[in-house]
């Protein structure tokens, strides 16, 4: 599996290519399909990273503290 940055760079290349006015329709569809697959994979990776960051931010600073999961809003 390629690194996130490499896949993002490839997606940017595809975005530029699909804007070419003389791109044949069949190739445009192929470029679009590859771009959609890359975008979905990158989005999944970002969701995983966001989840890890949220877990790290909610870790207790003291051993007696409990992390806030944030599943339910507190009513004061």
MMTF fields as JSON, N, C-alpha, C and O atoms, coordinates in Angstrom:
{
  "mmtfVersion": "1.0.0",
  "mmtfProducer": "UNKNOWN",
  "numBonds": 303,
  "numAtoms": 304,
  "numGroups": 76,
  "numChains": 1,
  "numModels": 1,
  "chainsPerModel": [1],
  "groupsPerChain": [76],
  "chainIdList": ["A"],
  "bondAtomList": [4, 2, 8, 6, 12, 10, 16, 14, 20, 18, 24, 22, 28, 26, 32, 30, 36, 34, 40, 38, 44, 42, 48, 46, 52, 50, 56, 54, 60, 58, 64, 62, 68, 66, 72, 70, 76, 74, 80, 78, 84, 82, 88, 86, 92, 90, 96, 94, 100, 98, 104, 102, 108, 106, 112, 110, 116, 114, 120, 118, 124, 122, 128, 126, 132, 130, 136, 134, 140, 138, 144, 142, 148, 146, 152, 150, 156, 154, 160, 158, 164, 162, 168, 166, 172, 170, 176, 174, 180, 178, 184, 182, 188, 186, 192, 190, 196, 194, 200, 198, 204, 202, 208, 206, 212, 210, 216, 214, 220, 218, 224, 222, 228, 226, 232, 230, 236, 234, 240, 238, 244, 242, 248, 246, 252, 250, 256, 254, 260, 258, 264, 262, 268, 266, 272, 270, 276, 274, 280, 278, 284, 282, 288, 286, 292, 290, 296, 294, 300, 298],
  "bondOrderList": [1, 1, 1, 1, 1, 1, 1, 1, 1, 1, 1, 1, 1, 1, 1, 1, 1, 1, 1, 1, 1, 1, 1, 1, 1, 1, 1, 1, 1, 1, 1, 1, 1, 1, 1, 1, 1, 1, 1, 1, 1, 1, 1, 1, 1, 1, 1, 1, 1, 1, 1, 1, 1, 1, 1, 1, 1, 1, 1, 1, 1, 1, 1, 1, 1, 1, 1, 1, 1, 1, 1, 1, 1, 1, 1],
  "groupList": [{"groupName": "UNK", "atomNameList": ["N", "CA", "C", "O"], "elementList": ["N", "C", "C", "O"], "formalChargeList": [0, 0, 0, 0], "bondAtomList": [1, 0, 2, 1, 3, 2], "bondOrderList": [1, 1, 2], "singleLetterCode": "X", "chemCompType": "L-PEPTIDE LINKING"}],
  "groupTypeList": [0, 0, 0, 0, 0, 0, 0, 0, 0, 0, 0, 0, 0, 0, 0, 0, 0, 0, 0, 0, 0, 0, 0, 0, 0, 0, 0, 0, 0, 0, 0, 0, 0, 0, 0, 0, 0, 0, 0, 0, 0, 0, 0, 0, 0, 0, 0, 0, 0, 0, 0, 0, 0, 0, 0, 0, 0, 0, 0, 0, 0, 0, 0, 0, 0, 0, 0, 0, 0, 0, 0, 0, 0, 0, 0, 0],
  "groupIdList": [1, 2, 3, 4, 5, 6, 7, 8, 9, 10, 11, 12, 13, 14, 15, 16, 17, 18, 19, 20, 21, 22, 23, 24, 25, 26, 27, 28, 29, 30, 31, 32, 33, 34, 35, 36, 37, 38, 39, 40, 41, 42, 43, 44, 45, 46, 47, 48, 49, 50, 51, 52, 53, 54, 55, 56, 57, 58, 59, 60, 61, 62, 63, 64, 65, 66, 67, 68, 69, 70, 71, 72, 73, 74, 75, 76],
  "secStructList": [7, 7, 7, 2, 2, 2, 2, 2, 2, 2, 2, 2, 2, 2, 2, 2, 2, 2, 6, 7, 6, 6, 7, 7, 2, 2, 2, 2, 2, 2, 2, 2, 2, 2, 2, 2, 2, 2, 2, 2, 2, 2, 2, 2, 2, 2, 2, 2, 2, 2, 2, 2, 2, 2, 2, 2, 2, 6, 1, 7, 1, 1, 6, 6, 7, 7, 7, 7, 7, 7, 1, 1, 7, 7, 7, 7],
  "xCoordList": [0.844, 0.0, 0.889, 1.874, 0.525, 1.295, 1.019, 0.001, 1.949, 1.782, 0.649, 0.305, 0.088, -1.021, -0.651, -1.427, 0.531, 0.957, 1.08, 0.736, 1.566, 1.695, 0.328, 0.14, -0.614, -1.962, -2.655, -3.387, -2.424, -3.001, -2.418, -3.142, -1.122, -0.472, -1.048, -1.289, -1.268, -1.857, -3.263, -3.641, -4.036, -5.387, -5.342, -6.177, -4.379, -4.219, -3.848, -4.33, -2.994, -2.641, -3.876, -4.079, -4.692, -5.912, -6.883, -7.531, -6.979, -7.863, -7.417, -8.248, -6.121, -5.605, -5.844, -6.196, -5.65, -5.793, -7.228, -7.463, -8.183, -9.579, -10.073, -11.096, -9.343, -9.713, -9.202, -9.558, -8.367, -7.83, -8.968, -9.721, -9.106, -10.234, -10.18, -11.226, -9.001, -8.893, -8.809, -8.446, -9.137, -9.102, -10.272, -11.428, -9.975, -11.056, -11.997, -11.585, -13.243, -14.267, -13.919, -14.071, -13.459, -13.131, -12.029, -12.085, -11.03, -9.936, -10.416, -9.981, -11.31, -11.857, -12.627, -12.532, -13.38, -14.13, -13.173, -13.401, -12.112, -11.113, -10.414, -10.211, -10.053, -9.405, -10.356, -9.952, -11.619, -12.612, -12.789, -12.865, -12.853, -13.021, -11.849, -12.048, -10.632, -9.455, -9.476, -9.128, -9.885, -9.948, -10.949, -10.684, -12.094, -13.113, -12.605, -12.8, -11.957, -11.408, -10.35, -10.338, -9.466, -8.433, -9.05, -8.653, -10.021, -10.655, -11.333, -11.238, -12.008, -12.68, -11.674, -11.886, -10.578, -9.537, -8.888, -8.637, -8.615, -8.026, -8.991, -8.573, -10.272, -11.267, -11.322, -11.43, -11.249, -11.228, -10.003, -10.095, -8.853, -7.627, -7.744, -7.324, -8.309, -8.481, -9.426, -9.201, -10.478, -11.395, -10.673, -10.892, -9.811, -9.043, -8.099, -7.99, -7.431, -6.503, -7.246, -6.778, -8.396, -9.191, -9.608, -9.582, -9.99, -10.365, -9.2, -9.378, -8.006, -6.825, -6.51, -6.174, -6.622, -6.343, -7.344, -6.965, -8.611, -9.623, -9.341, -9.514, -8.91, -8.574, -7.397, -7.418, -6.379, -5.205, -5.555, -5.049, -6.405, -6.782, -7.633, -7.648, -8.336, -9.205, -8.556, -9.216, -7.273, -6.595, -6.464, -6.206, -6.638, -6.517, -5.088, -4.12, -4.978, -3.656, -3.185, -1.985, -4.111, -3.801, -4.367, -5.308, -3.811, -4.299, -5.724, -6.447, -6.146, -7.491, -8.531, -9.725, -8.091, -9.016, -9.533, -8.829, -10.757, -11.346, -11.478, -11.851, -11.186, -11.313, -12.782, -13.662, -13.024, -14.376, -14.514, -13.75, -15.472, -15.663, -16.423, -16.217, -17.28, -18.008, -19.172, -19.628, -19.658, -20.786, -22.113, -23.041, -22.189, -23.427, -23.145, -22.138, -24.014, -23.871, -24.294, -25.263, -23.553, -23.914, -24.987, -24.963, -25.901, -26.901, -26.552, -26.532, -26.274, -25.908, -27.125, -26.998],
  "yCoordList": [-1.181, 0.0, 1.243, 1.321, 2.194, 3.422, 4.301, 4.17, 5.185, 6.133, 7.1, 7.329, 7.652, 8.596, 9.738, 10.097, 10.301, 11.451, 11.092, 11.896, 9.896, 9.458, 9.308, 9.694, 8.752, 8.583, 9.932, 10.125, 10.86, 12.188, 12.898, 13.559, 12.758, 13.348, 12.754, 13.478, 11.447, 10.791, 11.323, 11.546, 11.528, 12.075, 13.472, 13.816, 14.265, 15.603, 15.528, 16.33, 14.569, 14.365, 14.002, 14.513, 13.118, 12.704, 13.874, 14.009, 14.711, 15.874, 16.82, 17.386, 16.988, 17.85, 17.209, 17.892, 15.896, 15.2, 15.236, 15.399, 15.087, 15.023, 16.374, 16.449, 17.434, 18.765, 19.055, 20.071, 18.159, 18.344, 18.271, 17.297, 19.282, 19.327, 18.249, 17.871, 17.751, 16.759, 15.321, 14.419, 15.098, 13.762, 12.941, 13.349, 11.792, 10.947, 10.485, 10.314, 10.291, 9.934, 8.665, 8.623, 7.641, 6.377, 6.571, 6.008, 7.372, 7.636, 8.502, 8.314, 9.446, 10.299, 9.468, 9.707, 8.502, 7.621, 6.795, 6.612, 6.298, 5.516, 6.369, 5.923, 7.583, 8.513, 8.837, 8.867, 9.078, 9.385, 8.219, 8.415, 6.998, 5.812, 5.648, 5.386, 5.803, 5.695, 6.783, 6.531, 7.991, 9.097, 8.854, 9.165, 8.299, 8.008, 6.96, 7.093, 5.927, 4.876, 5.456, 5.158, 6.284, 6.909, 7.809, 7.769, 8.619, 9.552, 8.803, 9.215, 7.72, 6.934, 6.313, 6.306, 5.792, 5.22, 6.262, 6.006, 7.435, 8.522, 8.984, 9.291, 9.032, 9.438, 8.439, 8.834, 7.153, 6.127, 6.304, 6.215, 6.555, 6.76, 7.979, 7.935, 9.057, 10.269, 10.013, 10.519, 9.23, 8.889, 8.106, 8.35, 7.164, 6.381, 7.291, 7.185, 8.172, 9.092, 10.006, 10.255, 10.503, 11.374, 10.633, 11.201, 9.366, 8.573, 8.403, 8.491, 8.159, 8.01, 9.316, 9.306, 10.433, 11.734, 12.013, 12.494, 11.715, 11.933, 11.085, 11.55, 9.847, 8.981, 9.564, 9.612, 10.002, 10.578, 11.843, 12.06, 12.67, 13.916, 13.67, 14.489, 12.551, 12.251, 11.362, 10.954, 11.054, 10.245, 11.049, 12.252, 10.396, 11.109, 11.593, 10.919, 12.771, 13.301, 12.765, 12.596, 12.501, 11.885, 10.478, 10.183, 9.624, 8.254, 8.172, 7.231, 9.154, 9.141, 9.683, 9.442, 10.415, 10.979, 9.882, 8.915, 10.042, 9.109, 9.836, 11.009, 9.182, 9.836, 10.076, 9.31, 11.158, 11.44, 10.844, 11.17, 9.989, 9.325, 10.229, 10.157, 11.062, 11.992, 11.361, 11.901, 10.23, 9.575, 10.235, 10.273, 10.744, 11.344, 12.74, 12.957, 13.676, 15.016, 15.028, 14.379, 15.773, 15.903, 16.97, 17.995, 16.721, 17.728, 18.313, 17.604, 19.632, 20.278, 20.786, 21.363],
  "zCoordList": [0.0, 0.0, 0.0, 0.734, -0.824, -0.914, 0.297, 0.976, 0.537, 1.628, 1.317, 0.157, 2.36, 2.228, 1.282, 0.396, 1.477, 0.679, -0.799, -1.665, -1.086, -2.477, -3.133, -4.287, -2.404, -2.946, -3.137, -4.108, -2.213, -2.349, -3.572, -4.316, -3.772, -4.949, -6.236, -7.202, -6.247, -7.426, -7.679, -8.829, -6.624, -6.776, -7.388, -8.224, -6.975, -7.539, -9.021, -9.822, -9.389, -10.795, -11.612, -12.713, -11.062, -11.756, -11.919, -12.957, -10.897, -10.965, -12.074, -12.784, -12.221, -13.286, -14.656, -15.618, -14.731, -16.015, -16.516, -17.714, -15.617, -16.048, -16.565, -17.245, -16.241, -16.719, -18.13, -18.726, -18.662, -20.005, -21.023, -21.032, -21.877, -22.813, -23.903, -24.431, -24.251, -25.325, -24.812, -25.567, -23.554, -22.968, -23.527, -23.41, -24.13, -24.657, -23.538, -22.391, -23.891, -22.913, -22.141, -20.92, -22.834, -22.168, -21.131, -20.038, -21.485, -20.552, -19.385, -18.249, -19.669, -18.617, -17.593, -16.389, -18.077, -17.17, -16.324, -15.128, -16.931, -16.206, -15.144, -14.015, -15.512, -14.576, -13.425, -12.263, -13.762, -12.739, -11.768, -10.555, -12.318, -11.48, -10.513, -9.327, -11.024, -10.165, -9.092, -7.939, -9.477, -8.527, -7.41, -6.249, -7.763, -6.749, -5.768, -4.56, -6.279, -5.399, -4.458, -3.264, -5.01, -4.179, -3.118, -1.953, -3.522, -2.589, -1.445, -0.289, -1.76, -0.706, 0.252, 1.464, -0.294, 0.556, 1.449, 2.626, 0.895, 1.682, 2.77, 3.886, 2.444, 3.439, 4.597, 5.758, 4.277, 5.342, 6.232, 7.457, 5.604, 6.373, 7.281, 8.437, 6.768, 7.581, 8.757, 9.856, 8.527, 9.616, 10.715, 11.902, 10.315, 11.295, 12.085, 13.307, 11.372, 12.031, 12.994, 14.105, 12.574, 13.445, 14.713, 15.805, 14.569, 15.735, 16.692, 17.907, 16.159, 17.013, 17.743, 18.927, 17.034, 17.649, 18.766, 19.834, 18.525, 19.563, 20.795, 21.922, 20.591, 21.72, 22.494, 23.723, 21.774, 22.438, 23.206, 24.307, 22.642, 23.311, 24.551, 25.47, 24.578, 25.71, 26.754, 27.71, 26.59, 27.598, 28.879, 28.837, 30.008, 31.279, 31.526, 31.176, 32.135, 32.464, 33.809, 34.024, 34.707, 36.001, 36.0, 35.262, 36.808, 36.859, 37.382, 37.056, 38.198, 38.76, 37.78, 37.956, 36.747, 35.762, 34.848, 34.556, 34.406, 33.453, 32.121, 32.104, 31.016, 29.714, 29.379, 29.773, 28.643, 28.167, 26.78, 25.871, 26.63, 25.354, 24.392, 23.18, 24.91, 24.063, 23.324, 22.316, 23.803, 23.14, 23.501, 22.692, 24.702, 25.154, 25.684, 26.359, 25.388, 25.913, 27.367, 27.759, 28.151, 29.559, 29.71, 29.029, 30.586, 30.903, 32.266, 33.272, 32.285, 33.532, 34.268, 35.348]
}
